[in-house]
Amino acid sequence: MPATKEVKCTSEDCELDMFENHYTYDIADDHSVADLSCPLCGGTDCLEEIEL
């Protein structure tokens, strides 16, 4: 089953608390949260993976 990551935005100016990113089987092995941007504020250095 493809991976799912829960990610939170830590920017004080952003109202988004978390989102889920669902991957396909085709995702590159070296893909990480650092490759994403916040869907609300657009920030790239404010995202952290929520460890389950």
LUMZA-588520 format. One record per atom (N, C-alpha, C): residue number from 1; residue in one letter; atom name; y, x, z. Coordinates in pm, 1 decimal. Each point is the difference from the previous one (the first is absolute). Example, Ala and Ser with C-alpha at 12.3 -4.5 7.8 and 13.67 -1.06 7.14 Angstrom:
SITE_1_A_N_-569.0_1319.0_780.0
SITE_1_A_CA_119.0_-89.0_0.0
SITE_1_A_C_120.0_90.0_0.0
SITE_2_S_N_105.0_-35.0_-72.0
SITE_2_S_CA_119.0_82.0_6.0
SITE_2_S_C_109.0_-77.0_73.0
//
This chain:
SITE_1_M_N_-117.6_84.5_0.0
SITE_1_M_CA_117.6_-84.5_0.0
SITE_1_M_C_124.2_89.2_0.0
SITE_2_P_N_101.7_-35.6_-78.4
SITE_2_P_CA_121.8_81.3_-5.7
SITE_2_P_C_70.6_6.0_135.6
SITE_3_A_N_70.3_108.3_19.3
SITE_3_A_CA_70.5_20.5_126.9
SITE_3_A_C_120.8_-91.5_13.4
SITE_4_T_N_33.3_-30.6_124.4
SITE_4_T_CA_121.7_-72.1_34.6
SITE_4_T_C_69.8_80.5_108.0
SITE_5_K_N_130.2_21.5_-15.7
SITE_5_K_CA_76.8_71.0_101.7
SITE_5_K_C_109.7_-90.8_51.2
SITE_6_E_N_18.6_1.8_131.5
SITE_6_E_CA_113.3_-69.3_60.5
SITE_6_E_C_108.4_103.9_22.0
SITE_7_V_N_120.4_-33.8_-43.6
SITE_7_V_CA_111.8_93.9_2.7
SITE_7_V_C_118.1_-66.6_69.6
SITE_8_K_N_72.8_77.9_79.5
SITE_8_K_CA_119.5_-52.9_65.1
SITE_8_K_C_122.2_78.8_-44.2
SITE_9_C_N_114.0_-67.1_-1.9
SITE_9_C_CA_126.9_63.5_-31.9
SITE_9_C_C_69.9_29.4_132.1
SITE_10_T_N_41.9_123.5_18.4
SITE_10_T_CA_62.8_41.0_125.1
SITE_10_T_C_152.3_8.9_-9.4
SITE_11_S_N_56.4_-38.9_-112.3
SITE_11_S_CA_145.0_3.9_-16.8
SITE_11_S_C_65.7_-103.1_91.4
SITE_12_E_N_101.6_42.0_75.1
SITE_12_E_CA_71.0_-91.9_89.3
SITE_12_E_C_77.6_-106.0_-77.3
SITE_13_D_N_32.0_27.0_-126.4
SITE_13_D_CA_76.2_-93.0_-82.2
SITE_13_D_C_-87.7_-99.3_-75.7
SITE_14_C_N_-130.4_10.5_14.7
SITE_14_C_CA_-93.1_-84.8_-74.6
SITE_14_C_C_-63.0_-102.7_93.7
SITE_15_E_N_-13.3_-122.6_-47.9
SITE_15_E_CA_-58.1_-107.7_80.8
SITE_15_E_C_-149.9_-18.9_-23.9
SITE_16_L_N_-59.0_76.7_-90.9
SITE_16_L_CA_-142.9_-10.3_-27.3
SITE_16_L_C_-76.7_74.9_108.3
SITE_17_D_N_-92.6_-67.9_64.9
SITE_17_D_CA_-75.3_68.1_105.5
SITE_17_D_C_-125.8_66.7_-53.5
SITE_18_M_N_-69.9_-63.9_-94.5
SITE_18_M_CA_-120.1_60.8_-57.9
SITE_18_M_C_-39.3_-72.5_-127.4
SITE_19_F_N_-82.0_68.2_-80.2
SITE_19_F_CA_-59.3_-63.4_-117.9
SITE_19_F_C_-136.0_63.1_-25.0
SITE_20_E_N_-82.4_-70.2_-76.5
SITE_20_E_CA_-131.8_51.6_-36.3
SITE_20_E_C_2.5_43.8_-145.5
SITE_21_N_N_-61.2_111.5_-24.9
SITE_21_N_CA_-12.5_50.1_-135.5
SITE_21_N_C_-148.3_-1.5_-36.6
SITE_22_H_N_-35.6_-78.0_-101.0
SITE_22_H_CA_-139.1_-12.5_-43.0
SITE_22_H_C_-20.3_85.0_-124.4
SITE_23_Y_N_-99.8_85.7_3.4
SITE_23_Y_CA_-25.5_93.4_-108.8
SITE_23_Y_C_-114.3_-48.2_-88.1
SITE_24_T_N_-1.5_50.6_-122.1
SITE_24_T_CA_-111.3_-25.1_-90.7
SITE_24_T_C_-96.9_117.8_9.0
SITE_25_Y_N_-108.3_-10.0_-68.1
SITE_25_Y_CA_-96.8_108.7_-2.0
SITE_25_Y_C_54.3_120.7_-77.0
SITE_26_D_N_106.6_-19.9_-78.0
SITE_26_D_CA_52.8_105.6_-86.3
SITE_26_D_C_103.4_89.6_68.7
SITE_27_I_N_26.3_-18.0_127.4
SITE_27_I_CA_105.3_75.3_68.1
SITE_27_I_C_-35.2_148.8_5.4
SITE_28_A_N_101.2_83.3_-21.6
SITE_28_A_CA_-21.1_145.6_4.0
SITE_28_A_C_-35.7_44.6_141.7
SITE_29_D_N_-83.6_99.6_10.4
SITE_29_D_CA_-44.6_49.0_130.0
SITE_29_D_C_114.0_54.1_85.2
SITE_30_D_N_103.5_53.6_-64.2
SITE_30_D_CA_110.1_59.9_75.5
SITE_30_D_C_115.5_-96.8_25.7
SITE_31_H_N_-17.3_-129.0_-31.3
SITE_31_H_CA_104.9_-99.3_25.4
SITE_31_H_C_14.9_-21.5_150.7
SITE_32_S_N_126.3_-8.1_46.9
SITE_32_S_CA_24.7_-20.0_142.5
SITE_32_S_C_121.0_-89.7_20.5
SITE_33_V_N_30.4_-30.1_124.5
SITE_33_V_CA_116.6_-82.3_34.2
SITE_33_V_C_127.9_67.0_-49.9
SITE_34_A_N_1.8_131.0_-8.1
SITE_34_A_CA_117.8_73.1_-48.0
SITE_34_A_C_33.5_-34.6_-145.3
SITE_35_D_N_-95.0_-55.2_-73.1
SITE_35_D_CA_22.1_-39.3_-139.2
SITE_35_D_C_61.3_-139.5_-12.5
SITE_36_L_N_14.8_-70.2_110.7
SITE_36_L_CA_49.1_-138.1_-0.9
SITE_36_L_C_147.6_-7.1_37.9
SITE_37_S_N_60.1_-115.6_-25.9
SITE_37_S_CA_134.6_-28.8_48.7
SITE_37_S_C_-2.1_-137.8_64.9
SITE_38_C_N_90.0_-21.8_94.1
SITE_38_C_CA_6.2_-127.9_70.5
SITE_38_C_C_40.5_-109.8_-98.1
SITE_39_P_N_-73.0_-110.7_-3.8
SITE_39_P_CA_33.3_-107.4_-93.7
SITE_39_P_C_128.4_-74.6_36.5
SITE_40_L_N_52.2_18.2_120.8
SITE_40_L_CA_122.1_-70.0_39.6
SITE_40_L_C_123.6_88.9_-11.1
SITE_41_C_N_-3.0_117.6_62.8
SITE_41_C_CA_119.5_85.7_0.4
SITE_41_C_C_-5.5_109.2_-105.8
SITE_42_G_N_-118.0_24.5_-57.6
SITE_42_G_CA_-13.1_101.2_-103.3
SITE_42_G_C_-15.9_141.3_51.6
SITE_43_G_N_0.0_17.3_132.0
SITE_43_G_CA_-12.0_133.6_57.7
SITE_43_G_C_-136.2_61.0_-25.4
SITE_44_T_N_-1.4_132.5_-10.5
SITE_44_T_CA_-125.7_70.3_-24.9
SITE_44_T_C_-40.5_89.0_116.6
SITE_45_D_N_94.4_41.8_80.5
SITE_45_D_CA_-32.9_89.0_112.2
SITE_45_D_C_-11.1_-74.7_132.1
SITE_46_C_N_-2.4_-132.3_-3.9
SITE_46_C_CA_-3.3_-81.3_121.0
SITE_46_C_C_-133.1_-73.0_18.7
SITE_47_L_N_-98.4_30.6_-81.4
SITE_47_L_CA_-127.1_-70.9_6.7
SITE_47_L_C_-104.1_80.0_77.6
SITE_48_E_N_-77.6_-71.6_80.6
SITE_48_E_CA_-108.5_61.2_75.6
SITE_48_E_C_-121.3_-91.3_-10.2
SITE_49_E_N_-116.9_60.7_-15.8
SITE_49_E_CA_-123.8_-78.3_0.5
SITE_49_E_C_-32.6_-44.7_140.9
SITE_50_I_N_-39.4_-124.8_14.6
SITE_50_I_CA_-43.4_-53.9_128.9
SITE_50_I_C_-149.3_28.8_10.7
SITE_51_E_N_-35.9_80.5_96.7
SITE_51_E_CA_-140.4_33.7_20.2
SITE_51_E_C_-70.2_-116.0_69.6
SITE_52_L_N_-112.1_-42.6_-54.4
SITE_52_L_CA_-74.0_-112.1_57.7
SITE_52_L_C_-100.0_46.5_101.1
//
